[in-house]
Each structure stands twice: as C-alpha cells, then as structure tokens.
Amino acid sequence: MIELSPWSIRSDNRAVTRAALAEALRATRIVVTSPNAVRALRDLCAADAREAVPALPQPLQRAGQVWYAVGAGSAQALADFGIADVRWPERMDSEGLLALPGLERFDAGESVGLLTAPGGRGVIAPTLTARGAQVRRADIYLREPAPLDRFMIARLTAAHAPLLLALSSGEALQRVLEQLPAQAAARLRQARVSAASERLAQLAREAGFSEVEVAAGPGARELLAPLAGDESGAG
C-alpha cells in the first residue's frame, strides 16, 4: 500500500471551539461527519476532566436526542464511545446522510449540531439550513496541510504493478497532484480509480485519469473491492 496523505489531523481544544461544541451538543439532532470528528470529540471530552476549560454537557447524549453519522465507521466509533441510537445511511456520503428520515425537514426553532472540520464540500450545513434547521456548527478538528512522505513518492515512482487509487476526497486528490513531482504524478494517473461517488469519479477524469469507476460505497471495503476482483480472477 502506498499512502499519499496531504493532511495531518489535529483535535482543536481551544476555548472557542469547546464553547461551539457545548452549544452544538444541546441541539435536538447531532450530525457527525467522520471518524476524525468522533476522535476529536473523545479528545475534547478527555480534556474536560483535566483542565479548567469550558465544560461540555454531561451526559453527552440527552434523552430524545438522535445522533446521525455519515457512515458506518463513524457510527461504530460513536457507539464505542457510548452514544446510543446512531443512524447512518446505506449510501455513506453527504447526499445519503441528507436523505435520512429526521433530516429532511424541520419545524421552526429545531436545531442540528454539526460536528465537523473546516473545509471540504460544505453541503451539509447549507442544505440543513435551507430545510429550516438552526445549524449549530462546531469545527472540532483541523486538517492541516502536510508534505507527502518522500519514501511513498519514491515507491509510487518505482511501482511496476498495476495501481488502484481509492479516492474518497477531491480536495486531497488535488493537493496530492500539486505536490507530486511530474514523474510520480504521471505514474499515479495510470492508476485505476475506485471513487466513492460519481462526483469524485468526474473529478478524477478531469484530473487526467482514464480508468475510473464508482465504488458501491465510500467505505474501505467498497473502495478496495476491485483488488479482490483482480485476485479472484488471477491465475
């Protein structure tokens, strides 16, 4: 596996962030956008017990409050953290989440807490707002640009076997291509792309990839399914 990540992930434990999180957690519905958001939530709750900082609501999940996750990974991480009644879509992306019952319309004054990070597509908050929700957003972790691993770049450049690119972020793809030397970028564009959505598939085509397909879902198992198919047909 060649890992080309242009990000480092850091939980944001500033007082202003904790205040936004405390407000978001008082909403009637909570939306969590990624496993990174769950990890940040755990980090901020752990800090709550150590530092003289703005306190978070206890317990985190109030009676009648429903939590939503973009995918099964985030839902499982929440369950492991003791959050019951977590709902997630079969189509594990923003569009699938927004189609879930309970997030389709809102009465006046109903609130949604959004636990996420700055950046990304940003379709969840405006869509919920357009549906009548009062969105209480808390950016509880940060994706900070990081240089690509030089060893991984060398492995990519020297790779002779067919490559599969598991694509789950258009912004990450753009940043990776911007950082790669020309030879490594040309080698990457020879990869077969397994994209988490049609939108990402189109972005890959526009970036110069010729062999692009849409995976059955955005999870690691679905994105890497073409590898299993190749192995089953080998020999």
Helices and strands as residue ranges (DSSP letters): E 7-11, H 15-24, E 29-32, H 35-48, E 66-69, H 72-80, E 86-87, H 94-98, E 111-116, H 124-130, E 134-139, E 141-145, H 150-158, E 164-167, H 170-179, H 182-188, E 192-195, H 198-206, E 212-214, H 220-223, H 225-233
